[in-house]
Amino acid sequence: MTAVLIGVGVLGGLGLVLGLLLTVANKVFEIPSDPKRDAVRNALPGANCGGCGFAGCDALADAIAAGQAPVNACPVGGAATAAEIAKIMGVEEAPQQVRNVATVVCQGTLDRCKTKFQYHGIKDCVAATLVNDGNRACQYACLGLGTCVRACKFDAIHIDENSGIAKVDPEKCQSCGACVKACPKHVLSLQPETLPVRLLCRAAEEGNLVSDNCKIGCVGCELCKNACKFDAITMVNHLPVIDREKCTGCMMCAETCPNGALWGDFDNRKIAEIDRDLCIGCTICKRTCQFEAISGALKQVHEVNEACTGCGECVKKCPKKAITLKVRKHPRDANAKVGTTPVEAAVPKA
C-alpha cells in the first residue's frame, strides 16, 4: 500500500512540475495576439464551410488580417460582414457583389427522365454512381439520393419527394459551395441570383439521345441561338453557352426554347417606357429596336408596344434619357410588333 501511495505521489509531483514548465514555456514563447485579426475572426459567422476557399474561418481571418484576402471573401456573411470587416481593417468597403446561389442544373424529374433500373443500395449518390453510373437513363441527371443534402450545413437543400431531384431554397443558401463539391454528377453549380436566363440541362449529347432519355432535356436545336439578336449564344457540345457580357436579358432564348431547357425570369421581365414630356421623336430608339416594338414618326412622341423584350438597348441610345425600364404587367405579345396592330401610330405631342 505504501509503495502505491509513493508511486501516486511521484506521478502527481511530476505532473505538477511538467505543468508549471509548460505554463512558463507558454508565457516565454507566446506569440503576441493581433487585435485586428481577432476582431475580424469575431466578425466572421463561424460556419467553417470553406466557401471562401480557405480551410475555415480562422484561416480566412489570418488571410484578411495579412492582406492576402479581400474583406468580402466570406460568401456566408455577405455584404453586412464585409462592411464590418472593412471598418475593422480601415479600408474602403469592397463593392457589393451579386450573391451566388446553388442551382440544380437538371429538370429530369421522375416523370420526365427514364429510369434504367431500381436501385436498392446505399442511399448515397456517390455509392449509386458505382453501379452502372447511377440508375437514371440520362448520365447527367440528378440521382436524388441526398448527398448534397447531407453536405449542406444550412438546411438549404432537400430532395423533393414527388420529383425525386434536389431542390434549393435560395433564401437559405449561403453560397458556400459544399453541395457543389459533394455532387458526383456535377448537377449543382453556383450561379448569380440575378441571372435573367439559365440553362437547366447538362446533357452534352445528340438531340435524339437526349429526347430518348428525358422529355425536357436540351436537344441542341439551336433555336435559342437563332433567336438571340445580340450574338450572345454559341453552341458547344450540343448545348447553348451564354456570354453574360453580351446577354441583354431579353429572354428570347428562353421564350423560344421548345423543351423548356432554358429558364427565363419572366416574372421580372422588363418593358421599356417612354417619357412623353422628354421624347423629341428623333427615331433613334425605333431604329435601335431589334423587335419592332417601337413606333412613331419623326418629331412625334414614340410608343412602345407589347412586343418589347426589355433588352434595354433603346435606353442606352436615347439622347434625352427619355426611356426607362419597368417590370411588365403582362406576358410579352410577339404579335404586337409594329405594323400588326391598329394602335401602332404614335400620338403627336400636344
NUTI-461783 format. One line per 2 residues: number of its first residue (from 1); their letters; for each residue x, y, z of N, C-alpha, C. Coordinates in steps of 0.2 Angstrom, whole numbers. Atoms other than C-alpha are relative to their C-alpha. Example, Ala and Ser with C-alpha at 12.3 -4.5 7.8 and 13.67 -1.06 7.14 Angstrom:
NUTI-461783
1) AS) 4:-6:0:62:-22:39:4:6:0 | -4:-6:-1:68:-5:36:-4:5:3 $
***
This chain:
NUTI-461783
1) MT) 4:-6:0:0:0:0:4:6:0 | -4:-6:0:14:12:4:3:1:-6 $
3) AV) -4:0:6:23:8:-12:-5:4:-5 | 5:-3:4:6:13:-21:0:7:1 $
5) LI) 0:-7:-2:5:29:-12:6:4:-2 | -6:-3:2:23:33:-15:0:2:-8 $
7) GV) 1:-1:7:20:30:-34:-5:5:-2 | 5:-5:2:5:41:-35:2:7:2 $
9) GV) -3:-7:-1:14:55:-26:5:2:-5 | -6:-2:5:29:54:-38:-3:2:-6 $
11) LG) 4:-2:7:17:54:-53:-3:7:1 | 4:-6:-1:7:68:-45:5:6:0 $
13) GL) -5:-6:0:23:79:-42:3:1:-7 | -3:-1:7:30:75:-59:-5:4:-5 $
15) GL) 4:-4:4:14:81:-67:-1:7:2 | 0:-7:-2:14:97:-57:6:4:-2 $
17) VL) -6:-4:3:32:101:-62:-1:1:-7 | 1:0:7:28:97:-80:-5:6:-2 $
19) GL) 5:-5:1:13:108:-79:2:7:0 | -3:-7:-1:22:123:-72:5:1:-6 $
21) LL) -5:-2:5:36:121:-85:-4:2:-7 | 4:-2:6:23:121:-99:-3:7:0 $
23) TV) 3:-6:-1:15:136:-92:5:6:-1 | -6:-4:1:32:145:-91:2:1:-7 $
25) AN) -2:0:7:36:140:-109:-5:4:-4 | 5:-3:4:19:146:-115:1:8:1 $
27) KV) 0:-7:-1:22:163:-107:7:3:-4 | -6:-2:3:40:164:-114:0:1:-7 $
29) FE) 1:0:7:36:159:-131:-6:2:-3 | 6:-2:3:19:166:-133:0:5:-6 $
31) IP) 0:-4:6:15:174:-150:-5:6:2 | 4:-5:-2:8:191:-147:-7:0:-4 $
33) SD) 7:0:3:-11:192:-151:-1:6:-5 | 1:-6:5:-16:203:-166:-8:2:1 $
35) PK) 7:-2:-1:-32:213:-160:-4:0:-6 | 3:-1:6:-36:217:-178:-3:-7:-3 $
37) RD) 2:7:2:-36:198:-183:-5:-3:4 | 5:3:-4:-46:193:-168:-7:4:-1 $
39) AV) 6:-4:1:-59:207:-172:-3:-3:-7 | 2:3:6:-60:200:-190:-3:-7:1 $
41) RN) 2:7:-2:-62:182:-183:-7:1:3 | 6:-1:-3:-76:188:-172:-6:2:-4 $
43) AL) 5:-2:4:-85:196:-186:-2:-5:-5 | 2:6:5:-85:180:-197:-5:-4:3 $
45) PG) 5:4:-3:-100:169:-195:2:-6:4 | -2:6:-4:-90:154:-189:-3:-7:-3 $
47) AN) 3:6:4:-98:142:-202:5:-5:-1 | -6:4:2:-81:135:-206:-2:-5:-6 $
49) CG) 3:4:6:-89:129:-223:5:0:-5 | -5:0:6:-74:133:-234:-2:3:-6 $
51) GC) 2:-4:6:-84:143:-246:4:5:-3 | -5:-5:2:-71:156:-246:6:-2:-3 $
53) GF) -6:3:3:-58:145:-252:6:-2:5 | -4:1:-6:-49:144:-235:-2:-6:4 $
55) AG) 2:5:-4:-49:130:-223:-5:1:5 | 6:-2:-5:-61:139:-211:1:7:2 $
57) CD) 1:-7:-1:-65:155:-203:7:2:3 | -7:-2:-3:-48:155:-193:5:2:-5 $
59) AL) -5:-1:6:-38:153:-209:-2:7:-4 | 2:-6:4:-48:167:-218:1:6:4 $
61) AD) -2:-6:-4:-46:179:-203:7:1:0 | -8:-1:1:-27:176:-204:1:3:-7 $
63) AI) -1:-2:7:-28:179:-223:-2:8:-1 | 2:-7:1:-38:195:-222:4:5:4 $
65) AA) -4:-4:-5:-28:202:-207:7:1:-4 | -6:-1:4:-12:199:-218:0:3:-7 $
67) GQ) 1:-3:6:-19:207:-233:0:-5:-6 | 0:5:6:-20:191:-243:-7:-2:-2 $
69) AP) 7:2:3:-39:190:-245:-4:6:1 | 4:-6:0:-52:204:-248:-5:-1:6 $
71) VN) 5:-1:-6:-64:210:-234:-6:-4:-2 | 7:3:2:-79:202:-244:1:-7:-2 $
73) AC) -2:7:3:-71:185:-246:-5:-5:3 | 4:4:-4:-84:177:-234:-7:0:-4 $
75) PV) 6:1:3:-99:171:-245:-6:0:5 | 6:1:-5:-110:167:-230:-1:6:4 $
77) GG) 2:-6:-3:-108:183:-221:-3:6:-4 | 3:-4:4:-112:193:-236:2:7:1 $
79) AA) -2:-7:0:-112:212:-238:1:3:8 | -1:-2:-7:-115:215:-219:6:-1:3 $
81) TA) -6:2:-2:-100:205:-214:6:4:-3 | -6:-3:3:-89:213:-227:0:7:2 $
83) AE) 0:-7:-3:-94:231:-221:3:0:6 | -3:0:-7:-90:226:-203:8:-1:-1 $
85) IA) -7:1:0:-73:219:-208:4:6:-3 | -3:-6:4:-69:234:-220:1:5:6 $
87) KI) 0:-5:-5:-72:245:-205:6:-2:5 | -6:3:-4:-60:234:-194:7:1:-3 $
89) MG) -6:0:4:-47:234:-207:2:7:-2 | -2:-7:2:-48:253:-210:1:1:-8 $
91) VE) 0:-1:7:-51:251:-229:-7:1:-2 | 6:-2:3:-64:256:-241:-4:-7:-1 $
93) EA) 4:6:0:-79:244:-241:1:-3:-8 | -1:3:7:-77:232:-256:-7:1:-4 $
95) PQ) 6:-1:4:-90:234:-270:-5:-6:1 | 5:5:-2:-106:224:-266:0:-5:-6 $
97) QV) 0:5:5:-105:208:-276:-7:-4:-1 | 6:3:0:-120:199:-283:1:-7:3 $
99) RN) 0:6:-4:-124:184:-272:-1:-6:-5 | 1:6:3:-122:167:-279:-4:-5:3 $
101) VA) 5:5:-3:-135:153:-276:1:-6:-4 | -1:6:2:-133:135:-278:-6:-2:-5 $
103) TV) 5:1:5:-143:130:-294:0:-8:-2 | 1:7:3:-149:112:-299:-1:1:-7 $
105) VC) 0:0:7:-144:111:-317:-3:-7:-3 | 4:6:3:-157:97:-321:-7:1:2 $
107) QG) 7:1:-1:-175:95:-323:-3:-7:-1 | 1:7:1:-175:77:-325:-4:-4:6 $
109) TL) 4:3:-5:-189:73:-313:-2:-7:-2 | 2:7:1:-196:55:-311:-5:-1:-6 $
111) DR) 5:1:5:-210:58:-323:3:3:-7 | -3:-3:6:-198:66:-336:6:-4:-3 $
113) CK) -6:4:1:-182:56:-335:-1:-7:1 | 1:7:-1:-182:37:-338:5:-3:5 $
115) TK) -4:4:-5:-175:25:-325:2:-6:-3 | -3:6:2:-163:11:-330:-2:-6:4 $
117) FQ) 1:6:-5:-166:0:-315:-2:3:7 | 1:-1:-7:-172:0:-297:6:0:4 $
119) YH) -6:0:-4:-158:5:-286:-2:-1:7 | 2:2:-6:-159:-3:-269:7:0:5 $
121) GI) -6:-1:-4:-141:1:-262:0:5:5 | -1:-5:-5:-134:13:-250:-3:7:-3 $
123) KD) 3:-7:3:-144:30:-251:5:5:0 | -5:-5:1:-130:40:-257:2:0:-7 $
125) CV) -1:-1:7:-126:47:-274:6:-3:-2 | -7:2:2:-108:43:-274:0:-8:0 $
127) AA) 1:7:0:-112:25:-270:-4:-3:-6 | 4:2:5:-125:24:-283:3:1:-7 $
129) TL) -3:-1:6:-114:30:-297:5:-6:-1 | -4:6:1:-103:15:-294:-4:-6:-3 $
131) VN) 4:5:4:-117:4:-301:-3:3:-6 | 2:-2:6:-118:7:-319:-1:8:-1 $
133) DG) 1:-7:0:-116:26:-316:-6:3:2 | 6:-3:-3:-132:28:-307:-6:-4:-4 $
135) NR) 6:3:3:-150:22:-311:-4:4:-5 | 4:-5:5:-156:37:-322:3:-1:-7 $
137) AC) -2:1:7:-156:35:-341:5:5:-2 | -4:-6:2:-148:52:-343:6:0:5 $
139) QY) -6:0:-4:-130:51:-337:2:6:4 | -1:-6:-3:-131:69:-332:-5:2:5 $
141) AC) 6:-2:-5:-147:68:-321:2:0:7 | -1:0:-7:-148:71:-303:-3:-7:2 $
143) LG) 2:7:-2:-149:54:-294:-5:1:6 | 5:-1:-6:-159:62:-279:1:-4:6 $
145) LG) -1:4:-6:-151:52:-265:3:4:6 | -1:-4:-6:-147:66:-254:7:2:2 $
147) TC) -7:-2:-2:-128:68:-254:1:7:1 | 0:-7:0:-130:86:-257:-3:3:7 $
149) VR) 3:-2:-6:-142:87:-243:4:0:7 | -5:1:-6:-130:80:-230:6:4:0 $
151) AC) -6:-4:0:-116:91:-236:-2:7:2 | 2:-7:-2:-126:107:-233:-1:1:7 $
153) KF) 0:-2:-7:-124:115:-216:-6:5:2 | 4:-5:-1:-138:127:-218:-8:-2:-2 $
155) DA) 6:3:1:-153:116:-222:-3:4:-6 | 3:-4:6:-155:125:-239:-1:-5:-6 $
157) IH) 1:5:6:-157:109:-250:-3:-6:3 | 3:6:-1:-168:94:-250:-2:-3:-6 $
159) ID) 2:4:6:-174:80:-261:-8:1:0 | 7:0:1:-192:83:-267:-3:-7:-1 $
161) EN) 2:7:0:-202:68:-264:-4:-2:-7 | 4:1:6:-213:70:-280:5:0:-6 $
163) SG) -4:-1:6:-200:75:-292:6:-5:0 | -6:5:-1:-185:64:-285:6:3:-1 $
165) IA) -7:-4:1:-172:78:-288:1:5:5 | -1:-5:-5:-164:91:-277:-3:6:-2 $
167) KV) 3:-6:1:-172:107:-274:4:5:5 | -3:-5:-4:-163:123:-267:-4:5:3 $
169) DP) 3:-6:-3:-170:136:-255:4:6:-1 | -5:-6:1:-162:152:-262:1:4:6 $
171) EK) -1:-4:-6:-166:161:-246:5:-3:6 | -4:3:-5:-157:149:-235:7:-2:-3 $
173) CQ) -7:1:3:-142:146:-247:5:5:2 | -5:-4:-2:-126:153:-241:6:1:-5 $
175) SC) -5:0:5:-116:151:-257:7:-3:2 | -6:3:-2:-103:140:-248:3:-5:-5 $
177) GA) -3:4:5:-102:128:-262:1:-7:2 | -1:7:-3:-102:112:-251:-4:-5:-4 $
179) CV) 4:5:4:-116:104:-261:3:-1:-7 | -3:0:6:-107:108:-277:5:-5:0 $
181) KA) -5:4:-1:-92:99:-271:-2:-7:1 | 2:7:-3:-101:84:-264:-4:-4:-6 $
183) CP) 4:4:5:-112:80:-280:5:-3:-5 | -4:4:5:-104:66:-290:-2:1:-7 $
185) KH) 2:-1:6:-114:70:-305:1:7:-3 | -1:-7:2:-110:89:-306:-6:3:-2 $
187) VL) 7:-3:1:-128:93:-306:-1:7:3 | 1:-6:-3:-126:108:-295:6:5:-2 $
189) SL) -5:-6:1:-117:125:-298:-2:6:3 | 2:-7:-3:-116:142:-290:-1:5:-6 $
191) QP) 2:-5:5:-124:155:-301:-3:6:3 | 3:-6:-2:-128:173:-299:-7:0:1 $
193) ET) 7:0:-1:-145:175:-292:-4:5:-4 | 3:-5:4:-149:189:-304:0:-2:-7 $
195) LP) 0:2:7:-147:179:-320:-7:0:-3 | 7:0:3:-162:183:-332:-1:-7:-3 $
197) VR) 1:6:3:-159:166:-340:5:-5:2 | -4:5:-3:-152:149:-335:-1:-6:-5 $
199) LL) 0:7:4:-148:133:-345:-1:-5:6 | 1:5:-5:-155:119:-334:0:-7:-3 $
201) CR) -2:7:2:-148:104:-343:7:0:-2 | -7:1:1:-131:97:-345:2:-6:-5 $
203) AA) -1:6:4:-134:83:-357:3:2:-7 | -4:-2:6:-120:86:-370:0:-6:-4 $
205) EE) 0:5:5:-126:73:-382:-5:2:-6 | 4:-1:6:-135:72:-399:-7:0:3 $
207) GN) 7:-2:-2:-153:78:-398:-4:-7:0 | 4:6:0:-161:61:-402:2:-4:7 $
209) LV) -2:3:-6:-151:53:-387:-3:3:6 | 3:-4:-6:-157:67:-375:-7:-1:0 $
211) SD) 7:0:-1:-175:66:-380:-2:-7:1 | 2:7:-1:-175:47:-379:0:-1:8 $
213) NC) -1:0:-8:-169:49:-360:-5:4:4 | 3:-5:-4:-178:64:-355:-5:5:-4 $
215) KI) 5:-4:4:-193:74:-360:1:8:0 | -1:-7:-1:-186:91:-355:7:2:-1 $
217) GC) -7:-2:1:-168:90:-360:1:4:-6 | -2:-5:6:-159:102:-372:2:-5:-6 $
219) VG) -1:4:6:-159:94:-389:5:3:-5 | -4:-3:5:-147:106:-397:-3:3:-6 $
221) CE) 3:-2:6:-159:113:-409:2:6:-3 | -3:-7:2:-151:130:-410:-5:5:-1 $
223) LC) 5:-5:0:-167:139:-409:1:6:4 | -2:-5:-4:-161:149:-395:6:5:-3 $
225) KN) -6:-4:3:-145:154:-404:-3:5:-5 | 3:-4:6:-155:160:-419:-5:5:2 $
227) AC) 4:-6:-3:-167:170:-408:4:5:3 | -4:-5:-3:-153:179:-400:2:6:-5 $
229) KF) -2:-5:4:-151:196:-408:6:3:2 | -6:-3:-2:-135:200:-399:6:-4:0 $
231) DA) -6:4:1:-124:186:-403:3:-2:6 | -3:2:-7:-123:180:-385:0:-7:1 $
233) IT) 1:7:-1:-126:162:-388:4:-4:-5 | -4:5:4:-114:149:-395:-2:-7:2 $
235) MV) 2:7:-2:-117:130:-396:7:-3:1 | -5:4:-1:-104:119:-388:-2:-6:3 $
237) NH) 2:7:-1:-106:100:-387:-8:0:1 | 7:1:1:-124:102:-392:-4:4:5 $
239) LP) 4:-4:-5:-128:114:-378:2:8:-1 | -1:-7:0:-130:133:-378:4:3:5 $
241) VI) -4:-3:-4:-117:143:-370:-1:8:0 | 2:-7:0:-122:161:-365:5:4:3 $
243) DR) -5:-5:-2:-110:175:-365:-3:6:4 | 3:-4:-4:-115:185:-350:1:7:-1 $
245) EK) -2:-7:2:-106:201:-356:-5:2:-6 | 4:-2:6:-116:201:-372:-8:-1:2 $
247) CT) 7:1:-2:-133:195:-364:-3:6:2 | 4:-6:-2:-146:209:-363:-5:-2:5 $
249) GC) 5:2:-4:-158:199:-353:-7:1:-4 | 6:-1:4:-171:200:-367:-4:-7:1 $
251) MM) 4:7:-1:-176:181:-363:-3:-3:-6 | 2:3:6:-179:177:-381:2:-7:-1 $
253) CA) -2:7:1:-169:162:-380:-4:-5:4 | 5:4:-4:-180:155:-366:-7:0:-2 $
255) ET) 7:-1:3:-196:161:-374:0:-5:-6 | 0:4:6:-191:151:-390:2:-7:1 $
257) CP) -2:7:-1:-184:135:-382:-6:-4:0 | 6:5:1:-197:121:-387:0:-5:6 $
259) NG) 0:5:-5:-192:110:-372:0:3:7 | 0:-3:-6:-191:122:-358:7:-1:4 $
261) AL) -7:1:-3:-172:118:-355:3:6:2 | -2:-6:-2:-169:136:-354:-5:4:4 $
263) WG) 5:-3:-5:-177:145:-339:1:8:-1 | 0:-7:0:-181:163:-340:-4:3:6 $
265) DF) 3:-3:-6:-186:175:-326:-5:5:-2 | 5:-4:3:-202:180:-334:-4:4:5 $
267) DN) 4:-3:-5:-210:186:-318:3:7:1 | -3:-7:-1:-197:201:-318:2:2:-7 $
269) RK) -2:-2:7:-196:203:-337:-2:8:-1 | 1:-7:0:-195:222:-341:-3:2:-7 $
271) IA) 2:-3:6:-203:233:-354:2:7:0 | -3:-7:0:-197:250:-360:-6:5:1 $
273) EI) 5:-6:0:-207:266:-356:3:6:-2 | -3:-6:3:-205:282:-365:-4:6:4 $
275) DR) 2:-6:-4:-207:299:-355:-3:4:-6 | 3:-4:6:-219:309:-367:2:7:1 $
277) DL) -2:-7:-1:-213:325:-360:8:1:-2 | -7:0:2:-195:321:-364:2:-2:-7 $
279) CI) -1:3:7:-196:312:-381:-1:5:-5 | 0:-5:6:-192:323:-396:-1:-3:-7 $
281) GC) 1:3:6:-196:310:-409:6:-1:-5 | -6:0:4:-178:308:-415:0:-7:-4 $
283) TI) 0:7:3:-182:289:-420:6:-4:1 | -6:4:-2:-165:283:-413:-3:-6:3 $
285) CK) 2:6:-3:-174:271:-402:-4:-5:-4 | 4:4:5:-186:265:-416:5:-4:-4 $
287) RT) -5:4:5:-170:261:-427:4:-5:4 | -4:5:-5:-161:253:-412:-4:-6:1 $
289) CQ) 4:6:-2:-175:241:-408:0:-6:-5 | -1:6:4:-172:223:-414:-7:-4:-1 $
291) FE) 6:4:0:-190:218:-411:-6:3:-2 | 6:-4:3:-201:231:-420:-5:1:6 $
293) AI) 5:-1:-6:-208:236:-403:-1:7:1 | 1:-7:-1:-207:255:-405:-2:3:-7 $
295) SG) 3:-3:6:-217:265:-417:0:8:1 | 0:-8:0:-218:284:-421:4:3:-6 $
297) AL) -3:-4:6:-214:296:-435:5:5:3 | -5:-5:-2:-200:309:-435:-4:6:3 $
299) KQ) 2:-6:-4:-203:323:-422:-7:-1:3 | 6:2:-3:-218:313:-415:2:-4:7 $
301) VH) -1:4:-6:-219:305:-397:0:-7:-3 | 0:7:1:-214:287:-399:-4:-4:5 $
303) EV) 4:5:-4:-224:272:-392:4:-6:0 | -3:7:-1:-218:255:-385:-6:-4:0 $
305) NE) 6:5:-1:-230:240:-388:3:-6:3 | -1:6:-4:-231:223:-380:5:-5:-3 $
307) AC) -5:4:3:-218:216:-392:7:1:3 | -7:-2:-4:-204:224:-381:2:-6:4 $
309) TG) -3:6:-4:-192:211:-374:3:3:7 | -3:-3:-6:-185:223:-361:8:0:0 $
311) CG) -8:0:1:-167:222:-368:3:6:2 | -3:-6:-2:-164:240:-364:5:3:-5 $
313) EC) -5:-3:5:-154:244:-380:-3:7:-1 | 3:-7:1:-166:259:-383:2:5:6 $
315) VK) -2:-4:-6:-162:265:-365:7:3:-1 | -7:-2:0:-144:266:-369:1:5:-6 $
317) KC) -1:-4:6:-146:275:-386:-4:7:0 | 4:-6:0:-159:288:-381:4:6:2 $
319) PK) -4:-5:-2:-150:305:-381:-4:5:5 | 3:-4:-5:-163:313:-370:-2:-4:7 $
321) KA) 1:4:-6:-164:299:-357:-7:0:2 | 7:0:-1:-182:298:-360:-3:-7:1 $
323) IT) 3:7:0:-184:279:-359:3:-3:6 | -1:4:-6:-184:268:-343:-3:-6:-1 $
325) LK) 3:7:0:-187:250:-340:-4:-1:7 | 4:2:-6:-200:244:-328:-3:-7:-1 $
327) VR) 3:7:0:-207:226:-324:-6:0:-3 | 6:0:4:-220:222:-336:-6:-4:3 $
329) KH) 6:2:-3:-238:218:-331:-3:-6:-3 | 3:5:4:-242:206:-345:5:-4:-4 $
331) PR) -5:4:4:-233:192:-354:1:4:-7 | -2:-3:6:-224:198:-370:-5:-3:-6 $
333) DA) 4:2:6:-235:198:-386:4:1:-6 | -4:-1:6:-224:194:-400:-3:3:-6 $
335) NA) 4:-2:5:-238:198:-412:-2:8:0 | 2:-7:-1:-239:216:-406:5:4:-4 $
337) KV) -5:-4:4:-224:222:-417:-3:5:-5 | 2:-5:4:-225:237:-427:-3:-3:-7 $
339) GT) 3:2:6:-237:235:-442:-5:-5:0 | 5:6:-1:-248:221:-435:-6:2:4 $
341) TP) 6:-2:-4:-260:231:-424:-2:7:-2 | 3:-6:2:-271:246:-427:2:6:5 $
343) VE) -2:-6:-5:-264:256:-412:7:1:0 | -7:-1:0:-246:257:-418:2:7:-1 $
345) AA) -2:-7:2:-247:275:-423:2:4:7 | -2:-4:-6:-238:287:-411:-5:6:1 $
347) VP) 4:-6:-1:-248:301:-403:4:6:0 | -4:-6:1:-241:318:-408:0:4:7 $
349) KA) -1:-4:-6:-235:330:-394:-5:5:0 | 5:-5:0:-248:342:-389:3:7:-1 $
***
